[in-house]
C-alpha cells in the first residue's frame, strides 16, 4: 500500500463524515444507520481492496454520493455472491463477511491514518482478509446467518467478536487484542460452512458448475473466485433459483442427489447464450488477472512433485490471491495459436490462450525453464481435450513445449502441432454444423 492510496482512503472517510452536518442527513430517519454502516465498511477495508477490486479511487464532491459509493459496492457484492437469487428472509442465500468490517471500523474510526495503516499491514502479516474484500465473503443460507455465522448476535457483543473501544489505543495495541476477535469470527464462519444446509447449497452449486461446463465444480462456492465470475454466474442461473431450492429442500436429498439433479436441470434448461458467453469471458479474464503468492512461485520452482501430484485444481488451491484464475483457460480445445505460443516459450500467454490449458498463468514464465510448466497432460478423446496430472518426474525433467510435445505424441501418436490443428479443425466443423460456442465448451468438458 502506497501513501497515495492511504491519503485517498482518509479523504473518502472525511468526506463521508461531512454528510452528518448537512440538511440532507437530518431529513432522513435511517441516515444515521447508513452513515455508520458505510464508515465501518470503509474503515474496515484495506485501501488496496477498494482500488484493486472495486476501482474506487476518487472522492466524490457530494458527501451523500461518497457514502453511496461504499454502500453500493457492498450491496452489489452481496448480490453477486448469491449464485441462486432467491427472495424472502430465511429463504434466500446471503453473503457473510468472515471478519466483519464493523468489528474493525468502530476502532479505526478513532485512530490516526498512520495507526490505521499499522492495522492494515498487521492484518496482511496475519494473512487475514477483512471487510469488503470479496475473497472473504462466503455464501450461506440466510436461515443460519444470525444463529450460526454470528453466534446469535449480529452486534458481536455477546460472542466477543466486537471488542470494547479503547480511546487513544494505537493500531499495534489494538491488533494484539483483535486476534481474539478474528479467531471467534473465523470459528463461527467454519461452523456456518459445515452446517448441513450450507453443504446442500454447495452441492447445488457444484451441480450447476458441472451443468454449465465450468473448469472447477467448486468455482461458484469458493470465496477466492473473482467477483465478476460469481456475478455473471448468478445472472445465468437466476431463472433456475426456485427450482434448485426445491431440489435442495426435497425430503431425503443428499449432497450427491442435489448435485446430480441440479446438473441435469442446468443441462436441460435453455439459458440465455449472451449471459453464458459473458460468464466464460469473465472466467478467462480472471486467468489474465491472476496474482501469485511469492511462496507459491517458490514452491513451483523447487517442488514440482507437490505441484503435479494433485492435478491443476489442487495446485490452484495454493494460489492465495486467485486459485481459480491460476487454472487458466479451460474453455475448449487446444488451438493453433496456443501451440505457436508454446513453441516460442511464451508459456504464460499460452496458458491464457489455450482453451483446455492447465498451465498456471502469468507466473509460469518465471519458472518455466526450471520446471515443466504443466502439471497436466492433454489427451484428445472423441474430439475433446481432457485434463489430468502428468507424472512428476516427467514434468520435472522436461521443459516447456518439449514436455507437451512428448506427452501428446505418446498419448495420441501425433505431435502437439498436429493434435492442435486437428482439434481446431474439429471445432470449426462443429460450428458449421450449427453448434454454438456454449455447446462447444460443454462438449469440451463432458464429451457430449
C-alpha positions in Angstrom: 0.0 0.0 0.0 1.4 3.4 -1.0 0.9 6.7 0.6 -1.3 7.9 -2.2 -3.8 5.2 -1.5 -3.8 5.8 2.2 -4.4 9.5 1.6 -7.3 8.7 -0.8 -8.8 6.4 1.8 -8.5 9.1 4.5 -10.1 11.7 2.3 -13.0 9.4 1.5 -13.6 8.8 5.2 -13.6 12.5 5.9 -15.9 13.2 3.0 -18.5 10.7 4.3 -18.3 12.2 7.8 -19.2 15.6 6.3 -22.6 14.2 5.4 -23.6 14.3 9.1 -23.6 18.1 9.1 -25.9 18.6 6.1 -29.7 19.2 6.0 -30.0 16.2 3.7 -28.7 14.0 6.5 -31.1 15.4 9.1 -34.0 14.8 6.8 -33.7 11.0 6.8 -34.7 8.8 9.7 -32.4 6.0 8.6 -29.4 8.1 7.6 -27.5 7.6 10.9 -27.6 3.8 10.2 -26.4 4.4 6.6 -23.6 6.7 7.7 -22.3 4.3 10.4 -22.5 1.3 8.1 -20.7 3.0 5.2 -18.0 4.3 7.6 -17.4 0.9 9.2 -17.3 -0.7 5.7 -14.7 1.8 4.5 -12.6 1.9 7.7 -12.7 -1.9 8.0 -11.4 -2.4 4.5 -7.8 -2.2 3.2 -7.4 0.7 0.8 -5.8 -1.6 -1.8 -9.0 -3.7 -1.9 -11.1 -0.6 -2.7 -8.8 0.3 -5.6 -7.9 -3.2 -7.0 -11.3 -4.9 -6.6 -13.8 -2.1 -6.8 -12.0 0.5 -8.9 -12.9 3.1 -6.2 -10.1 5.6 -6.4 -11.7 9.1 -6.4 -13.6 11.1 -3.8 -17.0 12.5 -4.9 -17.7 16.1 -4.1 -21.1 15.3 -2.6 -20.9 13.6 0.9 -24.0 11.5 0.2 -22.6 10.3 -3.0 -19.4 9.2 -1.2 -21.5 7.3 1.3 -23.5 5.6 -1.5 -20.3 4.7 -3.3 -19.2 2.4 -0.5 -22.7 1.2 0.5 -23.5 0.4 -3.1 -20.3 -1.5 -3.7 -21.0 -3.7 -0.7 -24.7 -4.3 -1.7 -23.6 -5.2 -5.2 -21.0 -7.7 -3.8 -23.6 -9.4 -1.7 -25.9 -9.7 -4.7 -23.1 -11.1 -6.9 -22.3 -13.9 -4.4 -25.8 -15.2 -4.0 -25.4 -17.5 -7.1 -29.1 -18.6 -6.8 -31.1 -15.4 -6.4 -34.0 -16.2 -4.0 -36.2 -13.8 -2.1 -37.6 -13.7 1.4 -35.9 -13.6 4.9 -34.9 -17.1 5.9 -35.2 -18.5 2.4 -32.6 -16.6 0.4 -28.8 -17.1 0.2 -26.7 -14.3 1.7 -23.0 -13.2 1.7 -21.4 -13.4 5.1 -18.2 -11.5 5.8 -15.8 -13.8 7.7 -14.2 -10.9 9.5 -16.8 -8.2 9.7 -15.9 -4.6 8.8 -17.6 -3.1 11.8 -15.5 -5.2 14.2 -12.6 -3.2 12.8 -14.3 0.1 11.7 -15.6 1.3 15.1 -12.0 1.1 16.4 -10.2 2.6 13.4 -12.6 5.5 13.4 -10.8 6.8 16.5 -7.3 6.3 15.1 -4.9 8.4 13.0 -4.2 7.4 9.4 -0.8 6.1 10.5 -2.3 3.9 13.2 -4.9 2.6 10.7 -2.0 1.7 8.3 -0.4 -0.3 11.1 -3.7 -2.3 11.4 -4.0 -2.9 7.7 -0.4 -4.0 7.4 -0.8 -6.2 10.5 -3.8 -7.9 9.0 -1.7 -8.6 5.9 1.0 -10.1 8.0 -1.5 -12.3 9.6 -2.7 -13.4 6.2 -6.2 -12.4 7.1 -8.6 -10.7 4.7 -11.3 -8.5 6.1 -14.1 -6.0 5.5 -15.4 -5.6 1.9 -12.7 -7.9 0.5 -14.8 -10.3 -1.7 -12.3 -13.1 -1.1 -13.6 -13.5 2.5 -17.3 -13.4 1.8 -19.0 -16.8 1.9 -22.4 -17.8 0.5 -24.6 -19.3 3.2 -28.4 -19.7 3.8 -30.0 -16.7 5.5 -31.6 -19.1 7.9 -28.3 -19.7 9.7 -26.7 -16.2 9.2 -27.6 -14.8 12.6 -27.9 -18.0 14.5 -24.6 -19.7 13.5 -22.4 -17.4 11.4 -22.9 -14.6 14.0 -23.4 -16.9 17.0 -26.9 -15.5 17.6 -25.7 -11.9 17.9 -25.3 -9.6 14.9 -23.7 -6.9 17.1 -21.0 -9.3 18.3 -21.0 -8.2 21.9 -22.2 -11.4 23.4 -19.9 -13.5 21.3 -16.8 -11.4 21.9 -16.4 -10.6 18.2 -16.9 -6.9 19.0 -14.2 -5.6 21.3 -14.8 -2.6 23.6 -13.4 0.6 22.2 -10.2 1.9 23.9 -9.8 5.6 23.3 -6.1 6.5 22.5 -5.2 2.9 21.6 -2.6 2.6 18.9 -3.1 0.4 15.9 -0.4 -2.1 17.1 -2.0 -2.3 20.5 -5.5 -2.9 19.0 -4.2 -5.6 16.7 -2.9 -7.6 19.6 -6.4 -7.6 21.1 -8.1 -8.1 17.8 -6.5 -11.5 17.2 -9.0 -12.9 19.7 -11.9 -11.5 17.7 -10.5 -12.9 14.5 -10.4 -16.4 16.0 -14.0 -16.1 17.3 -15.3 -14.8 13.9 -13.5 -17.5 11.9 -14.7 -20.2 14.3 -18.4 -19.1 13.7 -17.7 -19.0 10.0 -16.4 -22.5 9.9 -19.5 -23.7 11.7 -21.7 -22.0 9.1 -19.8 -23.6 6.3 -20.0 -27.0 7.9 -23.7 -26.7 8.6 -25.7 -29.3 6.5 -27.9 -26.5 5.0 -24.8 -24.8 3.6 -23.3 -28.1 2.3 -26.6 -28.8 0.5 -26.3 -25.5 -1.3 -22.7 -26.1 -2.0 -23.7 -29.4 -3.7 -26.2 -27.5 -5.8 -23.5 -25.0 -6.9 -21.3 -27.9 -7.8 -24.1 -29.4 -9.9 -24.7 -26.0 -11.6 -20.9 -25.7 -12.4 -20.9 -29.2 -13.9 -24.0 -28.4 -15.9 -22.5 -25.2 -17.3 -19.2 -27.0 -18.1 -17.1 -24.8 -15.8 -13.5 -25.8 -15.2 -13.9 -26.4 -11.4 -17.1 -27.6 -9.7 -16.2 -25.6 -6.6 -15.9 -22.4 -8.5 -19.3 -21.0 -7.5 -18.8 -21.7 -3.8 -15.1 -20.9 -3.5 -14.5 -17.5 -1.8 -11.4 -16.9 -3.9 -13.4 -17.0 -7.2 -13.3 -13.5 -8.8 -16.4 -11.5 -8.0 -17.2 -10.8 -11.7 -17.3 -14.5 -12.3 -19.8 -15.1 -9.4 -21.9 -12.1 -10.6 -22.1 -13.4 -14.1 -22.9 -16.9 -12.9 -25.7 -15.5 -10.7 -27.2 -13.8 -13.7 -27.1 -17.0 -15.7 -28.7 -19.1 -13.0 -31.3 -16.6 -11.8 -34.2 -18.3 -13.7 -33.4 -21.7 -12.0 -33.2 -20.4 -8.4 -36.6 -21.5 -7.3 -36.3 -24.9 -9.0 -32.9 -25.5 -7.4 -34.4 -24.6 -4.0 -37.0 -27.3 -4.4 -34.2 -29.8 -5.2 -32.2 -28.7 -2.1 -35.1 -28.8 0.2 -36.7 -32.1 -1.0 -37.1 -34.8 1.7 -34.1 -37.2 1.7 -32.0 -35.0 -0.6 -28.3 -35.9 -0.1 -25.5 -33.8 -1.5 -24.9 -36.4 -4.2 -28.6 -36.3 -5.3 -28.6 -32.5 -5.1 -25.5 -32.2 -7.3 -26.8 -34.7 -9.9 -30.3 -33.2 -10.1 -29.0 -29.6 -10.3 -26.6 -30.6 -13.1 -29.4 -32.2 -15.1 -31.6 -29.2 -14.5 -29.0 -26.8 -15.9 -28.2 -29.1 -18.8 -31.8 -29.4 -20.0 -32.9 -25.8 -19.4 -32.4 -23.3 -22.2 -30.3 -20.5 -20.7 -29.5 -17.1 -22.3 -26.5 -17.6 -24.6 -25.3 -14.0 -24.1 -25.1 -14.4 -20.4 -23.3 -17.7 -20.7 -20.8 -16.1 -23.0 -20.2 -13.3 -20.5 -19.6 -15.8 -17.7 -16.9 -17.6 -19.7 -15.4 -14.3 -20.7 -15.1 -13.4 -17.0 -13.5 -16.7 -16.3 -10.9 -16.2 -18.9 -10.3 -12.6 -17.7 -9.9 -14.0 -14.2 -7.0 -16.1 -15.5 -5.4 -13.0 -17.1 -5.8 -11.0 -13.8 -4.3 -13.7 -11.5 -1.9 -12.6 -8.8 0.5 -15.1 -7.3 1.7 -15.5 -3.7 5.5 -15.5 -3.9 5.5 -18.6 -1.7 3.6 -20.4 -4.5 6.1 -19.3 -7.2 8.9 -20.6 -4.9 7.2 -24.0 -4.5 6.7 -24.3 -8.2 10.4 -23.7 -8.8 11.6 -26.1 -6.0 8.9 -28.7 -5.5 7.4 -29.8 -8.8 6.3 -33.0 -7.3 3.8 -31.3 -4.9 2.6 -29.1 -7.7 2.0 -32.0 -10.1 0.6 -34.5 -7.6 -2.9 -33.3 -7.2 -3.7 -32.0 -10.7 -4.4 -28.4 -11.6 -7.4 -27.9 -9.3 -5.4 -28.9 -6.2 -2.4 -26.9 -7.3 -4.6 -23.9 -7.8 -5.7 -24.0 -4.2 -2.2 -22.9 -3.2 -2.5 -19.7 -5.1 -3.6 -17.3 -2.4 -4.9 -14.4 -4.3 -6.9 -16.2 -7.0 -6.7 -20.0 -7.3 -9.5 -20.0 -9.9 -7.6 -17.7 -12.2 -4.5 -19.9 -11.8 -6.2 -22.7 -13.6 -6.2 -20.5 -16.6 -8.0 -21.1 -19.9 -10.0 -24.3 -19.8 -12.6 -23.1 -22.3 -12.5 -25.6 -25.2 -10.0 -27.5 -27.4 -6.3 -26.7 -28.0 -5.9 -24.1 -30.7 -3.1 -23.5 -33.1 -2.2 -20.1 -31.6 -1.5 -21.8 -28.3 0.8 -24.2 -30.0 2.6 -21.3 -31.6 3.0 -19.5 -28.3 4.2 -22.6 -26.5 6.8 -23.2 -29.3 8.1 -19.7 -28.7 8.4 -20.4 -25.0 5.6 -18.0 -24.0 4.2 -20.4 -21.5 2.1 -17.9 -19.5 0.5 -16.5 -22.7 -0.1 -20.0 -24.0 -1.9 -20.8 -20.8 -4.3 -17.9 -21.2 -4.7 -18.6 -24.9 -5.1 -22.4 -24.6 -8.7 -23.5 -24.3 -8.2 -26.6 -22.2 -4.9 -25.3 -20.9 -3.8 -26.1 -17.4 -0.6 -24.0 -17.2 -0.8 -21.8 -14.2 -1.0 -18.3 -15.6 1.4 -15.4 -15.7 3.8 -16.7 -13.1 4.8 -19.6 -15.3 7.4 -17.7 -17.3 9.5 -17.1 -14.1 10.0 -20.8 -13.5 9.1 -22.4 -16.9 12.6 -23.3 -17.8 13.4 -24.9 -14.5 10.2 -26.9 -14.1 8.0 -28.1 -16.9 5.1 -25.6 -16.6 2.3 -28.1 -16.9 1.2 -30.3 -14.1 -1.1 -32.0 -16.6 -1.5 -33.8 -19.9 -3.8 -33.1 -22.8 -5.4 -36.2 -24.2 -7.8 -35.9 -27.2 -10.8 -38.1 -26.6 -13.7 -38.1 -29.1 -12.6 -34.7 -30.4 -12.3 -33.1 -26.9 -9.4 -32.3 -24.6 -9.5 -33.6 -21.1 -7.3 -32.7 -18.1 -5.2 -34.8 -15.9 -1.9 -34.7 -13.9 1.3 -35.7 -15.5 3.8 -37.8 -13.6 6.1 -35.5 -11.5 9.4 -37.0 -12.8 8.4 -36.3 -16.4 7.1 -32.8 -15.5 10.3 -32.0 -13.7 12.6 -33.4 -16.3 11.1 -31.7 -19.4 10.6 -28.0 -20.1 8.0 -26.1 -22.0 7.0 -27.2 -25.4 9.2 -30.3 -25.4 7.3 -31.8 -22.5 3.9 -31.1 -24.0 5.0 -32.5 -27.3 6.3 -35.7 -25.8 3.2 -36.2 -23.7 0.8 -35.6 -26.5 2.7 -37.7 -29.0 2.9 -40.6 -26.5 -0.8 -40.4 -25.9 -2.1 -39.9 -29.4 0.6 -40.9 -31.9 0.5 -37.3 -33.2 2.7 -34.4 -32.5 1.4 -31.4 -30.4 1.1 -29.3 -33.5 -0.8 -32.0 -35.5 -3.1 -32.6 -32.5 -3.8 -28.9 -32.0 -4.6 -28.4 -35.7 -6.9 -31.4 -35.7 -8.7 -30.1 -32.6 -9.2 -26.7 -34.2 -10.4 -28.3 -37.4 -13.0 -30.3 -35.5 -14.2 -27.3 -33.7 -14.7 -25.4 -37.0 -16.6 -28.3 -38.5 -18.9 -28.4 -35.5 -19.5 -24.6 -35.8 -20.5 -25.1 -39.4 -23.0 -27.8 -38.3 -24.7 -25.1 -36.1 -23.0 -25.7 -32.7 -22.9 -22.6 -30.5 -19.7 -21.6 -28.6 -21.5 -22.6 -25.4 -22.3 -26.1 -26.8 -18.6 -26.4 -27.9 -17.5 -25.6 -24.4 -19.9 -28.1 -22.9 -18.7 -30.7 -25.4 -15.1 -30.0 -24.4 -16.0 -30.6 -20.8 -18.4 -33.5 -21.0 -17.7 -35.2 -24.3 -21.4 -34.7 -25.2 
